[in-house]
Amino acid sequence: MKIGGALIIKQNMKYLNYIFILLDTVLVAAALFMAWFIRIESGLMEVAEYHLSFNDYLRPLFFLLPFYYLLYSFFNLYTPYRMKSLYDEIAGVVKANSIGALVFLSYLYFFREVDYSRKVLVIFYFAAIVLAVAERLVIRFTLRRIRSNGRNLKHIVLVGYSGLAVEFAGRISQNKHWGYSISGIFDNNVEDNKGGVDSLSLDYLGSVSDLEDYISVHSVDEVVITIPLSDYTRLAEIINICEKQGVFTKVIPDYYKMIPANPYIEDLDGLPVISIRKIPLNDLIKKAVKRGADILVSLLGIAILVPFFLVISILIKCESKGPVIYKQKRVGFNRHEFIMYKFRSMRLQDDVREEGLDKERRPQNHPHRSFYPSHQPGRIPSALQCPQG
């Protein structure tokens, strides 16, 4: 009789997601409470004689809590993450809270909450991120400890002996905290691959034709297909067996080294096409975000470096006649022509001729040019071009 291990794990994940949602709800509310306390009650900041009441500050929670749940779901923060990196999870938390803060600000503007402290909003933003990350770190650490001790495991079988099977089994063995247990391997060429299968310290479970009977009797959470490229004619058959038994299937392609970790798949009238190289800026949203970042950073840099610009300009003017800024036409992305600006570091040719100096003694460079090789301040004016595109 088939053991219901897979069903138990699914139920556990369901309950874990409920816990996550409950904790996130409590922590979002706690973040807003912390923001109110730090801003109004702690005495750390000056408070005006008139300010909103505690209830007024917490009223937006009725709108924020369901919206934050949708945001966290959208950024896959409630999906199983046995192999998800910590960086990806933290990035998802930051993205969700960044959008949430913008929506919170829009809510205040829409409902004319002019007396709602913007400092409360800023503190809430950072507090929500810190609490959500801390929560996930604790749960991640706890689950990894449990899985490292052999509990809450997912039982998987491999289909097909190949270099892929060796790599996969090795990584599972090195990362016990992922919570995977390999029950064995199915392979049609056991005579040729006997030594390799034994080297993996895995049980040989039979040929591919025995897969269906095995799944129907034993508890199998996932089937990982690691057949070599030469056996891909049987891929559809293996997948159909797994689908028939309701077992989750993963395929490690034999050409995985030639494609990126996150390949871009296009739909060509129902035909999936894998793009080996994805250009991030082809995405309209990413392009807009990058453009906004370029403008913001360049304007900030210009504002900070204005005094530096003035000093360099005065030095250039004092040392020779001519313009301070040198400009030249260049060709950029998509052959788009633009004007490049930099501080002039060479003396004008007419001035050099008038001095009648020979070529070896000709001081074409400014004295301050010796500062350029390592620091290259002459290129700083190119920041002016970022807002222009």
N, C-alpha and C positions, 0 to 999 in steps of 0.2 A: 504494500500500500504506500502511496506517495506521501511523504512527510510534508507538512505545510510550513516549511522554513521560510520560503519566499513570501508566503502570506503574512507570517509573523513580522518579517522585516518591513513589509509594506505598511502594516498596521503601526509598527513602531515609528516609521517615518511620518505617518499621518499624525500621530500624537505629538511627535517632535515639532512638526510644523505648527500645530495648535499652540504649543508652548512658546515657540518663536513669535507667533503673532501676538499672543498675550503679553509676552515680555516686551516686545517692541511698542505695544500700545502703552504699557505702563511707563516705559523709558521716555517716550516722546512727551507724555504728560509730565514726567519728572523733570525733563530738560526745560520745559516751559516754566515749571514751578521754580527751578533753580535760577533761571534767568530773572524771574520776577524778584526772588529773594535777594540775589546779588545786587540788582539794580535799585530796589526800593527799600528793603528792610535791613540789609547788612551794614549800612553806614559807610560802605566803601566808596560810594559815589554821592555827589550832591543831589538832593531831591527837591524839586520845586514844592512850593506850599500846596498847590493843587496838582493832584495826579490821580490817575484812574484807580479804582478799587481793585482788590484781589480778584473778585468775580469778573470784572471787566477784562482783566488781563487773561484770564483762563477761558473766557467765552469762546474764542476761536477754536478751542480743542474739538468742539462738536463737528467742526468742518475739517480740521487737520487730521484727526485720527483715521477716518476712513480713507482720506486722500493719501496719507503716508502708507497705509496698507497697500493701496494700488501701486504706489511708486516702488515700494520694496518688492512687490510681486513682479512688476515690469522689469526690474533690474535683476531678476532671478535670485533674490536673496532668500527665497524659501524653497529652492530646489536642492536636491541632494548634492553634497559637495565633498564626497570622499576624496576626489582627486583635484578639486578646485584649489587653486593657489590662494594663499592668504592675501597676496597683492590684489588679485581679481575681486576678492570679497570686499576688501577695504575700498577699492575703487568704486564698486557698486554702491556702497554705503555713502561715499562722498557725493557721487552723482545724484543719488536719490534725495539726499538732504539739500543739495544745492538747488535742485529744481523745487523742492518743497519750500525752501526759504523764499524763492522768487514768487511762488504762488501765495505764500503767507503775506508777502509785501503787497501783492496785487489785491488780496482780500482786504487788507487794511485801507488801501486806496479806494477800492470800490465802495466800501461801507463808510467812507469818510471818517476813519478812526484817526483823526489828526493828533489826538493826545496820547496815542499808544507809543510808548518809548521805543525809538529805533535801536537803542542800546540793548533793550530786552530782546529784540529780534536777532541782533548779532550774537549775543551770549547764547540764546536758544540754539542758533545754528551750530555753533561749535560744541555746545554741551550735548546736543542730539547725536552728533558724529562720534564724539568720544564715548558716550554711553553705548551706542550701537556697536562700535568696534570692540569695546571691552566685553560686552555680552557675548559676541561671537568668538572672541579669543577664549573665553572661559569654556563655552560649549565645545569649541573645536578641541581644546586641550583635554577636556573630560572624555569626549568620544574617542579620541586617539588613545588615551590610556586604556579605555574599556576594550577597544579593538586590539590593541597590542597584547592584551591578556587573553585573547582568543574568544571574545564574546562579541555579539552583534556582527557576525561575519556574513558575508555574501559568498555562497558556494557557486563556483564557476567551473566550466569544463572547456578545454581547448579542442578545436577541431583542426587537425592537420599539423604535422611536424615540419618545421622550417626554421630559418634563422629568426623569423618573427616570433615563433613560439619560445625560442631560447631567450630572446630579449625581454619578452613580456613576462615570462616566468621569473627571470632574474630580478626585474624591477618590483614585481609583487613580493618576492622574497625579501628584498632590501627595504621595503616600505610596509611593514606589517600594520602600521597605523591606518592604512587605507581600509583595512577590514575585509580583505579578499582571501578566500581559501580555494586553491585549485584542487578539485577532486581528482582530475586525471585528464587524459588526452585520447582522442579518437584519431586514428590514422589508417589509411588503406595500405601504406607501404611499410608495414611494421618490420618486415624482413630486412629491408634496406636501412631503416632508421632505428633499429633496435638499440644500438649503442647510444644514439643521440637521445632517445626517449629515456633510457636508463640514467643518462648523465643529468637529466632534469630532476631526478628523484620523484617522478610522477608515475602514478599507476596507469598502465595501458588498459583502456576501457573497451577496446574493440575497434572494428572498422566503422566508417561513416554510416553504413547501413544499420549499425546497432544503436545509433544515436537516439532514434525515436523511442525504442523500447526502454532505454536507460532513463530518458527524461520522464517517461510516464510512470516510472517506479520510484525514482530517487528525487530528492529535493535539489533542484537546480535553479539558481536565481538568474544566471546569465550564461550565455554561450558565446565564447570568443573565437571567431574564425580566423585562423592563422595559416591557411593553406597557401602554398606557393603559387605564383602566377600561372604555372603550367597546369594547375588543377582547377582553374577558375570556371571550367565547364560544369563543375558540381556545385558552384556557389548558390545558384537558384534553388537547387534541391535541398541544400542544408538550411537555407533561410526558410523555405516552405515548411520543413519539419519543425523548426523552432516556432514559427508563427502558429502552426497547427496546435502545438502544445502550450501556447501562450507564454513562451519564455523570451525574455529580452535578449536581443542579439546584437553583438558588436563585431565589426569587421575591421581588421587591421590590414590595409592594402599593402601588397608586396612592393608597391612603388612609393611608399610613404616618405622615403628620403628625398624624393624629387618634388614633393608638394609641401607648402607651409603648414604649420600647426593648425591654423584657421583658414582653410582655403575658401575662396570666394566662388560660390556656386550660382550660376546663372540659369534661368529657365528659358530655353529656346523652343517655344511652342510645345511645352510638355517634355522636352528632352533636357535633362540636367547636364550642364557643361561646367567642368571644373576649371577655373582660371588659376594658373600657377602663380601669377603675380597680380596682386591687388594694389591699386594706387589709391591711398586713403583720401586724397584731395578730390577724387572723382565723386565722393559722397558730398552732397550739397550742404548737409548740416556740419560735417567736419570742416569743409572748406570755409563755411561762414564763421565757425568757431576760431579757426586758425587766423582768418582775416581780422576778426575782432581782437584776438590776442596780439597780432602784429601791430595793429594801430595803438592799442592800449600801452604795450610795452615801449614802443617807439616814442610815443608822446611823453611817457613818464621819463624815459631816458633823456629826451631833449630838455625837459624841464630841469632835470638834475644837472645836466652838463652845460647849461647856458653860460655860467661863469667861466668854465674851461674853454668854451668856444671863444669868448671875448679875449682871453689871455693869448690864445694861439693867433687870433686875428691881429692883435696888436703887434705881436712878435713878427709876423709875416710882413706887415705894413712898414715896420721900422727897418727891416733888413733889405727890402727891395721894392721897386715900383711894380705895379700890376695888380690884378685882382687877387683877392684873398682865396676865393673858391675856384677850383679848377673843375670844369665840367666836360664830359665826353659822352658821346652816344654809344650805348651798348645794346646787345641783343639778349633778351631774357627768355622766360618760359613761353613756349609756343611761338618763338621768334618775334615776340613783342619787343619793339624798340623802346628804350627809356633813356633818360639822361642821368648819368652817374655824377655825383658830386663828391669832391674831397678837397681838403685844404691843399693849396698849392705848395709843393715841396721843392720845386725847381725854379731857378731864376729864368726870367724871360730871355729868349734868344737875342733880342735886340740889345738888351743891356750887356750881355756877354760880349757881343761884337764891339760895342762902344769902348769897353775896357781894353780891347786889343790884347787879350791874354792868350797864350798858347794853349793847346788842348790839354796838356798834362797839368798845367797850373790853373785851369779854368775852374773857378768855384761855382759850379752850376747849382749845387745843393745849398740850401740855407744852413747856417750853423746849427740851428735847432733840429735839423734833419737827422743828426746822429742819435737823437732820442727816439726816432721812428722805428727802426728795425724790430725792436722787441715790443714796443707799445703801440705803434701804428695809429696814433691819434688822427692822422690825416684822413682816415676812413670814417671817422665818426659822423661827418655830415650825411653819410648815406642813410642814417636813421631817419632823415627828413623825407626819404622816398617811401618809407613804409606806409604812411597814411595815404600816399598817392597810389599805391599798388605797384 
